Amino acid sequence: MACFGLYCGKTLLFKNSSAEIYGECGACPRGQRTNEEKYCQPCTESPELYDWLYLGFMAMLPLVSHWFCIEWDSKKRCSGGVLFQQASALFECSMAAIVTLLVSNPPGTLSIYSCGVLMLSDWYTMLYNPSPDYITTLHCTQEAVYPLYTIVFVYYAFCLVFMMLLRPFLMKKIQCSLYMPNPFFESIYTALYFFPVLTMLQAVAGGLLYYAFPYIILVASLANLAVYLVFAKIEIFSDLIRTDRLLVLFSHWFLHGYGLIALSREDQLEQNLSFLILVPLPLLFYLFTTKFTKPSRIISEGAKWY
């Protein structure tokens, strides 16, 4: 009996030296994907560079959210220990990433097996269940992009676990060292809100993010850098010679390079490194044109309206 649909296949039930027995047409087990003959085959390929960059982008979302909430809470309540909290968030997310890779297939290693991504529909197989006789639906929903879809959920779960295990003790330690009368756990409470949001984002728009994340990184980092340069009143190169400003600049340059390498979708390191020449161009363009735009004047004139 022939298999219908993009993602339906026959699973191997028994194999010996003389015969192979396959089951009925249906969804492939996790970690397998149909080949051209509609047989389920185990995925043993290593992820492409673009896939690793996608996973890195999804791993950065909780970290950036943590840092933003910690910074926001510190300004609102004038609380201390911001650097320690941000370092704790970095440690939590790093440990969660390492543990996620260790428990993934193959277990005990920092490498993973991947089925790869061929098209956008691979992320939404539930929308492609065929009806061979136009009456009965053959359910073939599966993780065709194994493990790019579910590994993000596992990572978020470990992030939440490590945060609940480590952050309260750090916050209590900071509270005692700074002689603060009340603990400040708002950054933890906020994380309990944004983790469900990130989970829903991956569940609904994971495939869209897979193809759009290089553009998201580039647009967000360029816009954020421009806003920072304007409000920091940086108009000449010497204005950048400060530790905090250089740290912000290098962070944005890292995101620029990350987005450019992902956008190239090349697995060859030499070609990827050539794109890094473009990283300083937005800053140079800003410094060369700032004498015409005068951002400090725009800010001072805008303040008169408030």
N, C-alpha and C positions, 0 to 999 in steps of 0.2 A: 504494500500500500504506500502510495506516494505521500510525502509530507508537504503540506501547504503552509504558506506564510513565511515571513522573513526570518522568524526566530524559533520556529518549530523544528525539532530534530529527534532522532532516534538514539536512545541511550544504550550503551553497551552493557548487557547484563551478564554475559558469560563469554569467556575466550579461552581456547586451548590451541594446541598446535594444528588442529584439523578444522576448527570451526569457530565462528563468532556468532553470538546470538544477541540481537538487539530488541529492545522493547518497542512499544507503540509510539507513534508520533506524539510529541508533547514538549513541554519545557525541559531544557537541559538542566542538570544539577548545577549548583553553585560552583564556580570555578571552571565551567566548561562552556563551549560555544559551538554552534553549528558550523560545519564546513560547507563547501560548495555542493557536496553530495547529500546534505541534510543529515549528517551524522554528528553527534555531540563529541567534541574533542576537548581534552583537558588543555587549559591555557598554561603554557610553560615559558612564555616569552617575558623578557624584561620590559618594563615600561620605557617609552621613548622619553627624550629630554623634555618635550612639551608636557607630557603627563606628569613628570616630576615637578615641573614648574607650576602646573595647576594645583597639585597637592600642596606645594609650598604656599601658594596664594591662599588656599582654604585654611592652611595652618596659621597664616598670619592674621586672618580676620579676628579670631578670639584674642590674640595678643594685642593687636592694635585697639580693639574694643576695651580690653583691660586697661591699657595705658591711658586711653582717653577718659575712662570713668575715674581712674585714680587721680589724674590731673584735674578733672572737673571737681571732684570731691574735695581735693586739697585747696582749691581756690575758693570754693563755696564755704568751707568750714575753717579755713586757715589751719589745717592739720599738717602735721609734720610726717617725716618718714616716707616721703614720696619716692625717693630713689630706692629704698629698701622694698617698698611695695611693688614697684615696677620690675626690680630684679627678681622678686618672688614670682611675679607673673611670667617673666621670661623663663625661669627655671621650671615652673609648672607646665608650661606649654612645651618646653623642650623634652621634659620627662614623658609627657603624654605622647609626643611624637615617637620617641624611642620605643616606648612600651607598645604602641600601636603597631610599629613595624615588626617588633619581636613576636607578637602574637599572630601576625598575618602569615599567610602561606608563601614560602616555606617558613615554619615557625622556628624561632631561635636565631634568626638572621635579620640583618638590616636591609635585605633585599626582598622584593615581592614579585610574584607572578602576575601577569596582566594579560587580559584578552584583547586589549587595544580598543580604539574607537575608530569606526569607519564612517559613521554618519550621525547626524543629530538624533535620528530615531532610535539609535542604540540606547539612549538614555531613557526612552519612554516606550519600552516594549509593551506595556499594558494597553497601549493605544493601537496595537497591531495584532490583536488576536484574530485569526482568520475564521471564517464560516464556510467550510467547503461545500455544504449543501444548502447554504443560506438560511439554515434553521438552527443547527447546533453550533455553538461557538467553541472553538478549540483553544483552550487557555494555555498560552505559551509565554506568559510573563516571566521574565528572568533578568538577572543582572548581566546583560550582554557586555557591559563595560567593566566587568570585574577586574580589580576591586575598587575602582575609582569612585563608585557611588557609595557603597556601605562603609568603606574605610574612613570616610570623613565623619560619619556618625560615631564610629568607635573612638576616633580621636577626640571628638567633642565630649564623649562620655568620660574618657580618662582625664581630660582637662578639668571637668567639673569635679571629679573625684579628688585629684591632686589639689585643686583649689580649696576644697572643703577640709582636706587633711592638713595642709600646710599654712594657708593664709591666716586662719584665726590665731594660731600660735605666734606667728610673726606680728600680727596686729597687737596682740596682748603684750608682747615683748616691747614693741615700740611705745605702747601706752605707758608701760611702767618706766621706761628709760626717759621719756619726755614729761613724766609726771602729769599726764592728762587725766582729768577726772572721769571722763566717759570714753568708752571704746568707740572707734569709728569704723563701722563695718559696712558703710554704705556702698563701697566699691564691690563688696561681696554680694550684697543684696541686688545691685544693678546687674551683676553677672547672671543672677538667676532669672533675669528678664531677657538679656540679649542672647543667651545660649538657646532658648527655644526659638527665637527669631532666626538665628543662624541655622538651626536645624531645619526649620520650615523652608528657609531659602534654599538649602541644599536639596531638600526633598522635592520641591516644586521646580526650581530653576537651575538645578545642577548642570544640565546639558547646555543651557544658555550661558551659564557662567564659564563653562569649559571653553567655549569659543569666544567669549567676550572679555575674559579677564585681562588679556594684554592691553586692550583699549581702556578698560576701567583703571588699571594701574597707571597708565601713561596720562590719561586725562586728569585723574585725581591728584597725582603727584605734581603735575605741571601747574594745575590750578592752585594747589596748596602752597607750592613754592612761590608763585607769583604773589599770593596774598601775604605770605610771610615777609617777602622782601619789601612789599609796600608798607606794611604796618611796622616793620622794624626800621623803616626809613634808611634802607641800604641803597645808596645811589652811586657809590664808587667802590672799587675793589677793596680799598683799605678798610671800609666799614665792615667787611666780613672777618677781619682778623680778630676774632674773639672765639674762645673755646666753645661756648654754647651755640654760636651762629655757625661755626664750622661743623659742629656735630649735626645740626639740622640740615645743613647743605649736603653733607656726605650721606645722610639718611635718604634725602631726596634723590641724590645721584644713584644710590643703590637701587631705588625703585625705578628710576629711569632705565638703568641698564637691565634690570629684571624684566621690565615690560618690553624693551627692544629685543632682547634675546628670545622671549616668548613669541613676539610678533613675527620674528624671522622663521620660526618653526623649522630650524635646521639642527641636525644632530652633530654637525661637524664643529668642533670647538674653534678652529681657526676662523671660520666664517662668522661665528657668533661674536668673537672678540673684536672683529672689525666694526661691528655695530656700536661698540662702546665709545668710538670716536665721537658719536653724536651726543653723548651724555651731557657735556658742558655747554652745548649750543644754546639752550634756553636761558641760562644764566648770562652768557656773553651777549645774547640779543637784548636782554633786559638792561644790562649795564651800558650798552652802546646807545640804547634808545631812551634811557631815563632822563636825559637832558632835554628831550623834546616833550615827554609826557608829564614830568614833574609830579610824581605821585605824592610827595609831601604836601604840595600845594592843594591837591585834590582832597587829601584827608583834612587839612586845616579848613578849607572852604566847606567841606561836608559837615564838619563839627559845628559850624555856625547855625546850621538848621536845627540843632538839638539843644 
